Amino acid sequence: MERNTAIDKIKKCLALGKSNNPHEAASAMRQAQKMMAAYGVSDDELLAAGVTEYWEKSGANRTPARYEAALARMIAKAFGCDLVFTQRLYGPRSIKGGYAFVGVAPASQVACYSYGVLFRQLRRARAEFISTTLKRCGPRNKTARADVFCEGWVMSVRELVIPVELPESHSQAVAAYMRTNYAVTESMNPRQRVPGRHAYGAGDYTHGARTGRRATLHRGVGASVNTQQLLEK
């Protein structure tokens, strides 16, 4: 029997353990305990059985820009997910940095999808801003001012994803999954590039916010603008 199948059977036994029939309940609990011992299944694994994670590539291998991390955090929070920046195999030989969205299914998949859709729009908006507004800037200030533009863009798209209050059981399940699969993590400080004193464009942030209002998040792979509808699908 595969481990996941065993976990499913253990959960069913635990559910039967709540039966009003004392003999049935006792038998189910004994069976659950026996299977947990046989397969080495912990309480946290059972609690986290409904949690999944989906990974989406970042624009950086090690340290993402502050605006990018802010977008990922905003989406993870809206869908009740934990967020981990981690490197994964991407293609046959390449290792890339990216975000693992950890949540009770289907929230993690929808959060990952939403991040991918919005991040691609952000990169296109950034490239257009650089080519039209910053074409005469030096490389350093061009990158820093484009980052400011992106921070405004991210602030603006918050309206696209409406957070909802999820059951406490979801938070407990995600916490159990994190203890089991990400017991040791390190805090990360995203990269922030600041324009030179005489190069700062006061309107860059505002320009980004205005552009961000044109962003869209269409339904797809279970995705929708309304988080509550997403989680009820």
Residue pairs with C-beta under 8 A, 6 or more apart in sequence:
1 9
1 39
3 39
3 41
6 35
6 38
6 39
6 41
7 39
7 41
7 45
7 46
7 49
8 49
9 35
10 32
10 35
10 36
10 39
10 41
10 46
11 46
11 49
13 28
13 29
13 31
13 32
13 35
14 28
14 29
14 32
14 46
15 28
16 24
16 25
16 28
17 25
17 26
17 28
17 29
17 32
18 25
19 25
19 28
35 41
36 42
36 46
42 180
43 176
44 176
44 177
44 179
44 180
45 176
45 180
47 172
47 173
47 176
48 173
48 174
48 176
48 177
48 180
48 181
49 173
50 104
50 105
50 173
51 102
51 103
51 104
51 105
51 108
51 173
51 174
51 176
51 177
52 102
52 103
52 104
52 105
52 108
52 109
53 84
53 100
53 101
53 102
53 103
53 108
53 177
53 181
54 100
54 101
54 108
54 109
54 111
54 112
54 113
55 86
55 88
55 98
55 99
55 100
55 101
55 112
56 98
56 99
56 101
56 112
56 115
56 116
56 119
57 90
57 96
57 97
57 98
58 64
58 68
58 72
58 85
58 96
58 97
58 98
58 99
59 65
59 68
59 119
59 123
60 68
60 97
60 191
61 87
61 95
61 96
61 97
62 87
62 97
63 188
63 189
63 190
63 191
64 72
64 85
64 97
64 190
64 191
65 147
65 150
65 190
65 191
65 192
65 193
66 147
66 151
66 190
66 191
66 192
67 122
67 147
67 150
67 151
67 153
67 154
68 119
68 122
68 150
68 190
69 85
69 188
69 190
70 151
70 154
70 190
71 115
71 118
71 119
71 122
71 154
71 157
72 83
72 99
72 115
73 83
74 154
74 158
74 161
75 81
75 101
75 111
75 114
75 115
75 118
75 161
76 82
76 83
76 99
76 101
76 103
76 111
76 115
77 163
78 111
78 161
78 162
78 163
78 164
78 227
79 101
79 103
79 107
79 108
79 110
79 111
79 114
79 161
79 227
79 230
79 231
80 103
80 104
80 107
80 164
80 166
80 170
80 171
80 174
81 101
81 102
81 103
81 107
81 108
81 111
81 174
82 101
82 102
82 103
82 174
82 177
82 178
83 99
83 100
83 101
83 102
84 99
84 100
84 102
84 182
84 185
85 97
85 98
85 99
85 100
85 188
86 97
86 98
86 99
86 100
87 95
87 96
87 97
87 98
88 95
88 96
88 98
89 95
90 96
90 98
99 112
99 115
101 108
101 109
101 111
101 112
101 115
102 108
102 174
102 177
102 178
102 182
103 111
103 170
103 174
104 166
104 170
104 173
104 174
106 222
106 230
106 231
106 233
107 166
107 170
107 230
107 231
109 221
109 222
110 221
110 222
110 223
110 230
110 231
113 220
113 221
113 222
113 223
114 161
114 217
114 223
117 217
117 218
117 220
117 223
118 157
118 160
118 215
118 217
121 215
121 216
122 150
122 153
122 154
122 215
125 149
125 150
125 153
125 208
125 211
125 212
125 215
126 146
126 149
126 150
126 153
129 146
129 149
129 207
129 208
129 211
130 142
130 146
133 201
133 207
134 141
134 142
134 145
134 146
137 145
137 199
138 199
140 193
140 196
141 195
141 196
141 199
143 193
144 193
144 194
144 195
144 196
144 199
145 195
145 199
145 200
145 201
145 204
146 204
147 192
147 193
148 195
148 200
148 201
148 204
148 205
148 208
149 204
149 205
149 207
149 208
149 211
150 208
151 205
151 208
152 204
152 205
152 206
152 207
152 208
152 209
152 210
152 211
152 212
153 208
153 209
153 211
153 212
153 215
154 208
154 212
155 208
155 209
155 212
156 208
156 209
156 210
156 211
156 212
156 213
156 215
157 212
157 215
157 217
160 215
160 216
160 217
160 225
161 217
161 225
161 227
162 225
162 226
162 227
162 228
163 227
164 227
164 228
164 231
166 231
195 201
201 207
217 223
217 224
217 225
219 225
222 230
222 233
223 230
224 230
224 233
